[in-house]
Each structure stands twice: as structure tokens, then as C-alpha cells.
Amino acid sequence: MSELDDLGFDPQEYADQLGYTDELGRGDHSDPTIARAETPEERQRGLTRRELLIKGGLGAAAITGAGAFAGPAAARLAGPQTSSQYTGTLNVISLGVEWPAGAQDQAEKDLGVKFNVQLMSTNAQVQKSITDPDSFDIGGLYNYQMFPIWPTGNLQPLERSKMRAWNDYYPLFTRGKVVPRDKKATYGQGNAPFRVLFVDPRGSTRRIGRSTGLPLTREGPANNRQIVQWWDESKNAPYRGRPQPRWVMGGTAHFNMDSMGYNGDVIKKAPTQVRWGELLNPAWKGRVALLNDPGIAMQDAGNAVKQLGLMKFRNLGNMTRPEIDGLIKLLIKYKKDGHFRAFWSTFNESVNLMSSKQVVIESMWSPAVALLTAQGVNVRYAYPREGMRGWCGLQVVPKHVTGEKLQAAYDYINWTNEGFLGALIMRQGYYVANGSKLPAWIRSSKASQGKPAFTMDEYDFWYNGKPAARDLPGIQGRVGDIKKGQRRDGGSFLQRSRNYSSWNSFFRENVYQVKRFNDFLSA
């Protein structure tokens, strides 16, 4: 590995490596409809007809060259907003979590704008944000992705005071726990949102923000100059009593705790009996899948080897080079032994792998489990005693968006917390940042916007962990997909949010992380 010894953070190289990640993860299970990160060779030869069809909605903006990288300059603050209302089209890149069926129609109706949503893999999201930020207006991204993206200066800070639901957000996002005084609740290691949310646009001196007086987050790459941490974990209080910063990297809507989906007919254990090490159980050789994202797969695999006693980590969410090397060495051995069936990138891929019985356990998202259960497949969702892997959505805005279009972006961020989206993604098993206010919306006349109308029985099932009081609609809105008496695996929101092992994480050594993950994929 000597050629990596002096590797520094180069965003363009990082973007290139993500292209190789998506290429190496392709297989007979791959979904042809999703936009994936492109290798340098793919970008140099230009877009093929198939790629144009996949990327079609963004038109000319989507096929601008990769030369949009802005360098490590500090993010620029947006200029003054105009009073006129934007009525055009907002181009959005997203994994799709916050755009289930019905979301776009309702958002366009409520906001008076059109949305052009381009779905892509998590790796493609990061690559697009680094190489071509002018091609979109809103990025439906995630906190952990900010470490490789934010230092480019391609995104602009947003004012938290313009997010109407900010004060109703769960303290999890700013203080690290849903109930900050809960001493038994865990912060979780890695890129938790309270560590990767606030920014100091003026930069920092000696690792202290110039305008906020807050320390740079201890997570992230060495070239971070703006991402600061307000909450002092050691004292469970604001850092030196300082107020929350004015600026954040984006708006928060959806979040969850992830683990493993497994075939309950094969792995005959209750969700609380399935530990992370089950991913590496030799009994499931050839029937295991991981998510093809180094910021996620290395958390799941790290949790597994840690639980099995094969390795120890100082910080699972910010591995050192020797720790990365040790983990990859172990994973390569498993891969060469034929342990892994696939490395999936999309919701559909994970569903198809499980429904076809090609895998019996895999990294999985909550709605995939919900859909398979509705289809009669006995899929359970593990609740490992070591803790869940956390993640948090982040709606970001590139710096080219100004004026009335910037206001439209703020309007959309506020819309995500008004109630409809929170109720809609509830049926997928996701939570919304101001979920404590969702019952009031569900009890209002607006609940009839759901198909069928949203009810408190659903909230009790998804958030409060109660048995379904009657047959309920599932992910597809079909009443009866959730049977009367059924319970959500893992329990209530308060139970599930108390025990985080780690969060989706890109490390301080994130270029090295991706390169070594690619070594694993290519082994």
C-alpha cells in the first residue's frame, strides 16, 4: 500500500474513486434505472444514449462538464432575496427516500413550483455534488456525505432561523440524544448530525470558528475549516455556554436507525437475538449482501467484526489507517471465500435479492422490509444489542442558487416538516425531524390528503411501538399490509433511538477509506 502513504484529500480524486466503487459493485442484481457514479473514463467519453435517458430530466444542465469543481474556497453566503415568488422548476438530486409516490404531486400543489427529481446512488450524489453542483438546485443528501463535499465550497450555508420547524426538531440533531438527560442513551460513534451540522462561514483559526467561537468537529478530514460542533459531549451542555450558530449545512427532515434485514424462515431468531456478527456467520456463506457505499458498508462490517471479537476500534466512525487496513484484510478473506452474494446500491436491488431468496441477510432499509412483509415474505429487521447504525437526511443548496429560487428552496425545506411528508414516510418506517408535532397534523383535516387518510393508529404503530389496533395501510397504501396485532420490530421510536452503535460515516482518512473499499470490491 505504499502508493497511498502520502495520500491527501483531493476532491476530484475522491469523486473518481466513487465512480470505481459503483462500477465494481455492478452485477446481475443491478438496477438499470438508477444513475450511478461515473468513472473518469465514462466522464471523458461523454454521455451515452442510455445515460441520457437515465439523467434525462435535467437536460443540458446535467451534461455540463466535470470542470465545475470550485476548489477549497470558503462557501459563499447567498445574496439578498427578492420578494417575487419563484414558479419555475427546481432540479433535485436524491436517493429517493424523501420522494415516495405522492410526495412530488403534493409538494408541487402546495408550493406552486415543479420538481425535476433525479434519482441516483449515494456515491453518485457525492460525485455530482463535487464535480457538477450547477446541475441541481436542491440536494437530498445526508450528513455523513458533507465531509468530502463541504470543503469544495460548492454548497452554501443556510440560516436555521428560516427553518420554521427548527425549534421543534428532536434534540438528537443538535444535542446528540432524543432525551439529552437520558444517561443510558448512547450518542453513537461517527458522523452523528450534532457533529456534522453547524458551520462557521468565516472559517477557523487554530481549530476554533472565527465567528462562532466553537471548535471544529473532531470528525472529518484535515482540510475541514468550517464544520463546527456546538454540543460538548463531555459535559452534555453547549460548548462554553455559547448559543447555537446561525448557519447550518442544510435542512433536516427524514432520519432512521438501520441494521440488517433477514429471512425469518431461515434465521429463526427474534430481532433482539440477531447481532451484527450474523452478517459474517459462515452458515450464510454466499447469501449475504452489503450496501455498496463505503460510508455505510464499513460501519456494518465494522460492527460485525467488533462484535465477533476479530478487531477493536478506537472509534468505529472514524477509523485510522491501520484499522481500515485490518478491516479490509478481513473482508477480502471473506469475499475470496465466496461469503458475499452482492453489493447493492438501490432499494429495488435489496428487495429483489431478498425476495428471490438469493440472500438470507443483508444491510437493509426499513421500507424494503416493509414492502417485503406486505408481499408475504417473512423478513424481520434486526435490533442488535450493540446498537443500531444511525443516519440523517440533509437538504442542501448549491451556492449558484440565489434570490427567489433560494427562497423556493427554503419553502421546500419548510414543507418537508409541515406534516404530509412526515406522515407519508411514516408508512415506510422513517421518522421526521419534528415527529413530536406530527400527531397534531394527523388529527387535522389535512390528514385526508393521504391515500388512504393518515390516522393516529398508524402513528401508534410506527412511533409508539404499539400493536396495530386494526389492519393498517403499509408502504403502498394498501390497507391490510399491516395486520391487526402486528408490532414494529425494534419497538417504539424512543426505544430504537436510545441505542446507537455508530452512524453512517466518512472518516478523516476518507480518500484512503474509499480506495481501500475499492480494493475489497475488486478482490
TIPA-138494 format. One record per residue (C-alpha): residue in one letter; x, y, z. Coordinates in steps of 0.02 Angstrom, whole numbers, plus 50000, padded with zeros to 5 digits. Last residue first. Layout:
# residues N
resn,u,v,w
A,X,Y,Z
...
END
This chain:
# residues 523
resn,u,v,w
A,49474,49567,49763
S,49396,49711,49664
L,49266,49756,49795
F,49393,49746,49937
D,49520,49854,49845
N,49377,49975,49812
F,49349,49986,49999
R,49535,50025,50015
K,49519,50171,49895
V,49362,50234,49980
Q,49439,50236,50154
Y,49602,50312,50092
V,49500,50456,50022
N,49404,50465,50186
E,49550,50469,50307
R,49456,50586,50424
F,49321,50456,50406
F,49159,50453,50307
S,49023,50391,50421
N,48848,50320,50427
W,48818,50324,50614
S,48879,50214,50755
S,48820,50097,50892
Y,48661,50193,50926
N,48549,50137,51069
R,48419,50260,51130
S,48335,50295,50962
R,48252,50124,50946
Q,48170,50131,51117
L,48108,50310,51098
F,48042,50272,50924
S,47947,50121,50989
G,47991,49938,50969
G,48131,49854,50873
D,48021,49760,50751
R,47854,49850,50729
R,47710,49756,50804
Q,47567,49661,50720
G,47403,49648,50817
K,47294,49691,50667
K,47390,49657,50508
I,47499,49780,50416
D,47477,49755,50228
G,47291,49754,50269
V,47251,49925,50199
R,47354,49959,50043
G,47446,50124,50049
Q,47598,50052,49961
I,47711,50061,50115
G,47578,49985,50226
P,47398,50029,50262
L,47331,49966,50429
D,47226,49818,50487
R,47167,49862,50662
A,47240,49921,50826
A,47415,49881,50762
P,47516,49831,50915
K,47601,49982,50994
G,47779,50036,50953
N,47743,50219,50987
Y,47813,50288,50825
W,47763,50163,50690
F,47610,50078,50767
D,47544,50225,50869
Y,47569,50339,50720
E,47471,50218,50611
D,47327,50212,50735
M,47337,50402,50738
T,47273,50402,50560
F,47327,50456,50386
A,47192,50459,50253
P,47202,50322,50121
K,47280,50390,50014
G,47339,50533,50122
Q,47274,50709,50093
S,47137,50668,50219
A,47264,50704,50356
K,47242,50887,50312
S,47081,50893,50414
S,47184,50893,50573
R,47218,50745,50690
I,47365,50691,50582
W,47437,50867,50594
A,47427,50867,50784
P,47503,50692,50788
L,47653,50750,50683
K,47716,50878,50808
S,47827,50753,50902
G,47894,50699,50733
N,47989,50861,50707
A,48138,50778,50622
V,48031,50653,50525
Y,48044,50466,50555
Y,48053,50326,50429
G,47961,50159,50433
Q,47894,50170,50256
R,47719,50218,50315
M,47800,50355,50418
I,47869,50420,50253
L,47695,50481,50208
A,47654,50554,50379
G,47815,50654,50385
L,47792,50708,50205
F,47618,50775,50239
G,47658,50859,50404
E,47737,51030,50385
N,47918,50972,50404
T,47957,50937,50220
W,47866,51098,50175
N,47995,51201,50270
I,48134,51129,50163
Y,48029,51164,50007
D,48000,51345,50058
Y,48186,51364,50091
A,48221,51303,49914
A,48089,51422,49846
Q,48177,51564,49939
L,48338,51514,49852
K,48247,51520,49685
E,48182,51694,49726
G,48358,51760,49751
T,48504,51639,49742
V,48551,51461,49694
H,48730,51457,49625
K,48795,51414,49800
P,48722,51238,49796
V,48578,51202,49918
V,48571,51058,50042
Q,48429,50952,50111
L,48508,50839,50243
G,48446,50664,50286
C,48505,50580,50445
W,48583,50410,50477
G,48605,50294,50625
R,48676,50118,50636
M,48586,50023,50775
G,48659,49965,50940
E,48767,49825,51009
R,48608,49736,51066
P,48560,49709,50885
Y,48382,49754,50832
A,48366,49653,50673
Y,48226,49683,50549
R,48123,49531,50501
V,48078,49467,50328
N,47944,49333,50310
V,47895,49371,50131
G,47707,49397,50115
Q,47713,49542,49994
A,47673,49665,50135
T,47823,49596,50229
L,47931,49625,50076
L,47873,49805,50065
A,47900,49842,50250
V,48073,49763,50248
A,48122,49869,50098
P,48044,50019,50185
S,48161,49998,50336
W,48324,49996,50241
M,48435,49843,50232
S,48611,49777,50257
E,48590,49595,50214
I,48532,49425,50275
V,48456,49275,50186
V,48517,49316,50011
Q,48473,49241,49843
K,48300,49209,49912
S,48219,49294,49761
S,48128,49410,49882
M,48291,49452,49971
L,48396,49498,49820
N,48248,49584,49737
V,48215,49696,49888
S,48398,49747,49905
E,48409,49789,49720
N,48247,49887,49724
F,48307,49998,49868
T,48465,50041,49774
S,48654,50017,49782
W,48681,49832,49817
F,48840,49737,49847
A,48810,49554,49805
R,48822,49371,49855
F,48955,49389,49989
H,49039,49240,50076
G,49128,49170,49925
D,49290,49127,50016
K,49376,49267,49920
K,49249,49387,49994
Y,49276,49328,50172
K,49465,49348,50154
I,49441,49518,50074
L,49333,49569,50221
L,49468,49526,50347
K,49602,49623,50254
I,49482,49768,50232
L,49453,49778,50420
G,49638,49774,50462
D,49682,49904,50330
I,49546,50022,50392
E,49607,49998,50571
P,49787,50032,50519
R,49728,50188,50426
T,49629,50253,50575
M,49442,50228,50586
N,49323,50374,50617
G,49150,50302,50647
L,49211,50145,50735
N,49316,50249,50852
R,49460,50165,50943
F,49419,50005,50853
K,49446,49826,50909
M,49454,49679,50791
L,49401,49497,50773
G,49299,49498,50934
L,49140,49442,50846
Q,49052,49603,50896
K,49195,49706,50826
V,49198,49607,50664
A,49012,49638,50639
N,49007,49821,50690
G,49150,49854,50571
A,49057,49764,50431
D,48903,49871,50458
Q,49005,50030,50479
M,49117,49989,50330
A,48963,49958,50224
I,48890,50130,50264
G,49023,50260,50221
P,49099,50139,50096
D,48935,50132,49998
N,48888,49971,49907
L,48765,49909,50038
L,48811,49733,50093
A,48738,49566,50040
V,48746,49391,50117
R,48691,49226,50040
G,48857,49154,49977
K,48906,49093,50151
W,48757,49102,50269
A,48817,48967,50389
P,48986,49055,50392
N,48908,49192,50503
L,48984,49355,50443
L,48825,49459,50437
E,48768,49373,50598
G,48909,49468,50685
W,48793,49618,50697
R,48683,49530,50824
V,48516,49446,50794
Q,48434,49399,50960
T,48337,49563,50977
P,48258,49534,50806
A,48194,49362,50862
K,48287,49213,50790
K,48246,49081,50661
I,48369,49130,50527
V,48297,49031,50382
D,48110,49065,50393
G,48143,49236,50468
N,48239,49292,50314
Y,48345,49438,50372
G,48350,49628,50361
M,48500,49705,50445
S,48527,49870,50536
D,48464,50046,50513
M,48409,50186,50630
N,48309,50324,50547
F,48306,50500,50478
H,48197,50614,50373
A,48179,50804,50375
T,48334,50907,50410
G,48382,51069,50323
G,48557,51108,50265
M,48737,51150,50307
V,48692,51256,50457
W,48719,51440,50498
R,48667,51548,50645
P,48765,51451,50774
Q,48679,51388,50932
P,48722,51498,51080
R,48884,51479,51179
G,48884,51410,51356
R,49065,51356,51347
Y,49018,51223,51220
P,48833,51190,51246
A,48800,51054,51376
N,48818,50866,51399
K,48986,50899,51481
S,49093,50775,51384
E,48979,50784,51232
D,49001,50973,51211
W,48863,51024,51090
W,48905,51161,50965
Q,49018,51067,50845
V,49096,51158,50698
I,49111,51123,50512
Q,49207,51270,50436
R,49392,51235,50407
N,49391,51050,50365
N,49552,51011,50271
A,49605,50876,50395
P,49454,50771,50352
G,49305,50735,50465
E,49264,50705,50647
R,49330,50809,50791
T,49208,50945,50742
L,49292,51113,50732
P,49284,51201,50898
L,49159,51342,50928
G,49200,51527,50944
T,49057,51560,50824
S,49130,51698,50714
R,49309,51638,50694
G,49275,51453,50722
I,49410,51372,50828
R,49530,51245,50751
R,49683,51356,50773
T,49593,51489,50671
S,49429,51447,50586
G,49320,51485,50437
R,49212,51638,50413
P,49066,51529,50359
D,49060,51445,50531
V,48959,51287,50506
F,48836,51182,50605
L,48775,51010,50552
V,48904,50870,50565
R,48934,50833,50749
F,48751,50854,50800
P,48707,50750,50647
A,48803,50594,50702
N,48954,50564,50590
G,49048,50436,50692
Q,49015,50347,50857
G,48844,50330,50937
Y,48774,50458,51058
T,48711,50324,51176
A,48558,50331,51288
K,48582,50267,51466
K,48614,50441,51537
D,48449,50508,51472
R,48463,50695,51510
P,48476,50737,51324
V,48312,50648,51279
V,48317,50623,51090
K,48506,50620,51105
G,48651,50705,51015
R,48621,50884,51067
T,48586,50969,50900
F,48507,50834,50792
L,48450,50719,50933
P,48364,50867,51017
Y,48211,50819,50912
Y,48165,50963,50798
D,48026,51077,50859
N,48138,51230,50873
W,48189,51210,50691
A,48012,51193,50624
R,48009,51362,50538
M,48177,51342,50452
K,48223,51523,50412
S,48308,51542,50582
R,48424,51398,50535
E,48505,51506,50403
L,48581,51404,50263
P,48765,51385,50219
Q,48804,51369,50034
L,48867,51218,49939
N,49008,51206,49811
G,49143,51268,49930
T,49245,51110,49898
P,49269,51085,50087
W,49083,51040,50102
I,49083,50888,49989
P,49203,50758,50062
F,49146,50789,50242
M,48966,50826,50195
Q,48920,50648,50145
Y,48896,50597,50327
N,48756,50723,50347
Y,48649,50652,50207
L,48593,50717,50036
G,48432,50772,49952
G,48524,50903,49851
I,48424,51053,49796
D,48460,51165,49645
F,48547,51043,49528
S,48666,51046,49379
D,48774,51187,49449
P,48849,51066,49576
D,48941,50965,49442
T,49102,50886,49505
I,49088,50882,49694
S,48899,50874,49717
K,48884,50753,49572
Q,49014,50636,49649
V,48929,50639,49819
Q,48758,50600,49745
A,48833,50468,49630
N,48901,50375,49782
T,48730,50378,49866
S,48652,50305,49709
M,48545,50414,49599
L,48367,50475,49575
Q,48343,50635,49475
V,48194,50737,49533
N,48127,50878,49425
F,48013,50973,49541
K,47886,51100,49481
V,47834,51250,49583
G,47670,51310,49661
L,47717,51258,49837
D,47566,51158,49896
K,47521,51077,49730
E,47701,51043,49681
A,47737,50967,49852
Q,47580,50860,49844
D,47620,50791,49671
Q,47802,50760,49718
A,47763,50668,49879
G,47630,50551,49810
A,47743,50402,49775
P,47897,50413,49886
W,48012,50564,49866
E,48101,50585,50034
V,48192,50419,50020
G,48230,50443,49835
L,48421,50439,49836
S,48405,50619,49782
I,48457,50750,49657
V,48336,50895,49634
N,48307,51020,49494
L,48183,51154,49545
T,48066,51207,49406
G,47985,51378,49385
T,47862,51474,49491
Y,47978,51576,49602
Q,47887,51705,49705
S,47935,51889,49697
S,48005,51973,49852
T,48187,51954,49804
Q,48316,51876,49917
P,48477,51961,49963
G,48639,51874,49916
A,48687,51698,49966
L,48838,51667,50076
R,48990,51599,49988
A,49070,51436,50045
A,49254,51453,50084
A,49370,51410,49942
P,49433,51231,49929
G,49416,51216,49740
A,49262,51255,49637
F,49239,51092,49544
A,49132,51136,49393
G,49255,51054,49274
A,49154,50893,49265
G,49075,50952,49105
T,48893,51005,49086
I,48780,50859,49047
A,48651,50881,49183
A,48619,51064,49146
A,48577,51022,48966
G,48426,50920,49014
L,48399,50882,49198
G,48255,50764,49163
G,48353,50648,49053
K,48479,50577,49175
I,48425,50397,49144
L,48384,50429,48961
L,48546,50524,48936
E,48640,50381,49017
R,48563,50259,48893
R,48609,50371,48747
T,48789,50376,48807
L,48857,50525,48900
G,49035,50583,48868
R,49194,50485,48834
Q,49286,50579,48971
R,49150,50551,49102
E,49148,50364,49075
E,49339,50354,49083
P,49342,50454,49244
T,49222,50325,49319
E,49041,50376,49339
A,48936,50375,49497
R,48771,50291,49466
A,48604,50350,49398
I,48469,50221,49435
T,48362,50138,49302
P,48474,49987,49265
D,48451,49910,49440
S,48596,49791,49471
H,48571,49610,49526
D,48672,49535,49384
G,48819,49636,49447
R,48885,49811,49474
G,48982,49847,49633
L,49148,49874,49545
E,49071,50011,49437
D,48991,50098,49585
T,49154,50098,49682
Y,49254,50148,49527
G,49148,50304,49510
L,49171,50337,49695
Q,49359,50335,49663
D,49342,50471,49532
A,49246,50583,49653
Y,49384,50563,49783
E,49516,50602,49653
Q,49421,50762,49613
P,49401,50803,49797
D,49588,50784,49832
F,49618,50748,50017
G,49794,50690,50048
L,49877,50523,50006
D,50057,50512,50066
D,50054,50326,50108
L,49936,50275,49968
E,50069,50217,49844
S,50149,50118,49985
M,50000,50000,50000
END
